[in-house]
């Protein structure tokens, strides 16, 4: 089966003054439709550069990126931008403060010509409801929403384009722990209901365990390990990966029991 996304021998070099910096070095991997691939590593590991090349913000210096078996051009067409969408770390910076929430979502529909023009405002309300927000939030401004609510709006905007691939760049790092858990739950539900494919960029391995199917580990621009989330956490092969896993905060048995109990109570309340 053809992967939905494929990187073949991709490299990216930036010129900084009189020097060249190899941010990504000869990286290859495939992503299957419907999976969540977490891309992890420390700052400067190349994970954000990978995300920007997948989105078409940076063209690869070498190699190719393919979508559904077709090599993506350096200058992306509108259909490619619609198929691969981004959810940023800070949704407030990605939402126009002068536009209402509804206007920001409606813009995506108008640009890509999605749905009947006369019913797009109704469609905006349904998108908000799909991410757990009331439809009447259409008339509110981004500044009136909490961080978690703004992130839900950012997710709704990606959904508005009916994208197949969503690149999530540290989407929960600016959220508190409780809101983070709810956002991850929402992302998992949307992935299943819509058949989405996620590229999840993060440095937080504790988040990875709750959403990823596979994990790609980057160090100094190189892909050092790629395996299932179970294998990465139970039997990592690369010393760098072992170091990352070893740095994850340990949860005591008491904390684990409390978290399980609270999760069960929340699930029962929402049933």
N, C-alpha and C positions, 0 to 999 in steps of 0.2 A: 504494500500500500504506500502511495506517495505521501510523504510527510506534508503537513500544512505549511511548515516553515523549515528551511534548510540553509545552514551557513556552511560554505565550503572554502576552506583555507583563507579565511577572512583576516585581514590585518588592517590596522589604522595607525598612521604616522602623522604626528603634528610637528610643525616647525615652530620652535620657541626661540626667538632671537636668532642666534647663529647655530642653534642645535636642533637636532631632530629627536623627537621623543616617540618611542614605539609604545603606544597605549594599549594596543591589542595585537597579539602576535600569533598568526597562523592558527586560527580557531575554526574548528568544524564541529557541528552538531545538528541533529534533526529534532524537530518537535512534532509530536503526533497531535492530530485533531482531538480536542477535548481534554488534553492533559495540562497540568500546571508544572512548568519548569521553573524552579527557583534558581536564580543566579546570585551567588553569594561570594563574599570576599571583603577584605579590608578596604578602606579608602585608598584610591589609587590603583586598585587591582584590575580595573578595566571594565567592570560590570556596567557602569553608566554609559561608557562609550559603546559597548555592545548594544544597549537599549537604544541609543541614539541612531546607530546604524540600522537597526531593525525598523525604526520609525522613519528612516529616510532623512533625518536631520543632518547626519554626516554620511557622505558616500565612503565606502571602503577604499582604502588605498590599494588593496589587493584582494582577490577572491570575489565570491559572489554570494548574494542572498536571494533565495528563491521562495516564492509564495505559490503554493499549489503546483509546483513543478516548473514555474516560469520565473526566469531571472528578473528581479526587480531592477528597473533603471535607476540611475543616480538621481534623476529628476522624477519624482513620483507623480503618477497620474491621480486624478481625483478618486478613482475607484480604489486605488491602492491605499490612499489616506483614509478612505472610509472603512476599508477592511481591517486596518491595523490602527487601533486607537490607544491613547495614553491616558493614564490616571496618575497625576503628579503627587509628589509628597505633600506639598502645601496647596490645597485647593483654592485658598483665598487669592493666591497670586495668579491662578489660572482662570478665575472668574472676573469678568469686568464689573467693577464696583458700581458703575453707572447704569448697568443693566439689571433688570429684575431676574430672578432665577428662571422664570418662564421664558423671558426673552433670550437668555443664554442657551437654553435647551431648544427653543424654537429655531435659533440660528442654524444649529446643526441640521435640522430637518430641511430648512430652506436651501442651505448650500448644496446638500446632496439630493434634493428633490424627493424626499421620502414622504409617502402618503399624500392624500388629497389636501390641497392647500386649505380648504375650508374646515378640515378636521384636525389640523396640526395642533391647534391650541388644546383640543381635547386629548390628543396624543401626548402632549407634554404632561398633562395631569396624570395620565396612566403610567408614564415613566416614573414620575415622582412616587406614585403609590407602589410601584414595583420595587423601589428601593426603600420602602418603609416610611415615606413622608406623605403628609396630606396633600391632596391635589391643589388646595388653595395656597400652598407655598409658592405657586407660580408668581404671585404678585409681590413677594418679599424680596428684599435686597440681600446680597451675600453677607453683609455686615451684621444682619440681624440673626444669623444662624450660628449655632455652635460649630466647633471644629468637626465633630462627627457628622453633623447634618450637612455641612459643606462638602465633606468627602463623599457622602451619599449622592449629592447633586453632581459631583464630578464623575461618579460611576454612572449615574443616569445619563450624563452627556455622552459618555462612550457608548452606552446602550442605544442611544438615540440614532446613532449612525448604523445600527444593526451590524456592528463589526464582528468579525470572527476571532480576531486575536486582540487581546488587551494587554498592553505593557503597563505593569504597575510598578512605579518607581518609588520605593519606600512608602507605600500608601498608608501605613499605620504608625510610622515612627513619631509623628507629631501628635498622636492621640494618647489619652490616658489608657490604663490597662483594661478597664471595663468597656470603654468605647472601642478599643482595639479588638477585643474578643467579639463584640457584636458586628463589627465591620468584616472580620474574617468569616464569621458565620454567614453574613449576607453574600460575600463573594463566593463562598462554596455553594450556596443555594442557587445563585445566578449561573454559575458554571454548569451546574447540573440541568437547570431548567432551560437554558439557552444553548447548551452545547458549546460553551466558550472555551477558548484556549488562552491560558495565561502565561506570560513571561513575568515572573515576580522578582523584581530586583530588591535585594535587602542585605543588610549586614547582620540582622537579628535572627540567629538560628532558632531561637525559641518560637518565633513566628513560623518559620519554615515547616516545622513538624506538624503544624495545624492546617496547612494548605497545600503543600507540594506533593507531587507524585515522584518527581526526580529532582536532583540537585546538581547544578553545575558549579564547581568551585574554581574561582579564579585567583591567581597570584601573579602580580607584576605583569599583567596583560596576557598571561597564558592560562589555558584551561588545564588544570592539574588533575581534576577528577570529575567524573560524571557517572552517577549511579542512582538507584532508587533511594528514596528518603530513608527507608528501613536500613539499607546497607550502609549509607553514609553515617547514620547515627549509631549503628551497632558494630560495624567493622570497616571503618574508613581505611583506605589503602595508602593515601599520601600523608607524609608527616605534617604538611601544612594543614590539611583537613583535620588531622588528629588534634593539632593545636587549637584550631577554631572550636572544635567540639569540646575540648577540655576547658575552654573559657566560658562556656555556657553556664549560667548560675544553676546550682543544684537545688532542686525542690525537695524538701524533707517529706517523709511519709505523712506527717500531720498536715502539711500544706497541700499535698496531693489529695488526701482524703477530704479536706475542706473544699478544695476546688471541685472535686467530683460531686460532692454533695450539693454545692451551689449550682453547678451546671444542671444537675438532675432537677432541682427545684425550678430553675428558669425554664427548662424544657417542659416540665409539667404545667407551669403557668401559661406557657404559650400554646399548649396542646389544645 
